[in-house]
């Protein structure tokens, strides 16, 4: 088990991570029913002292539907070895936390089209209408 770097100086220490192991489904050959290669990584987002308060608040808001009592669960069972699944779960945890704690995008400032672009658009519309009016066939009465 190792510490999980999130972003910048923020690192989740190994002692804050809880691991569960179970038998994985899928390929594995003769040893498939004897090894616990499936990995569940549990991280208590709500009570972690490693996350700055602002990051914790942001993560709790953004990960709300994925949390059970403030705990984030990451599962990995793609690999046949427990060691590789542990590394995959750590990477996934870092990715999820990085995305969940990212600062919000800057608010969009509404802009107005320039006077020239408005005039060009309107003159183009008039030209197009004139072209179509010229194609019109008048009904014979």
Order of alpha helices (4+ residues) and beta strands (2+ residues): beta-beta-beta-beta-alpha-beta-beta-alpha-alpha
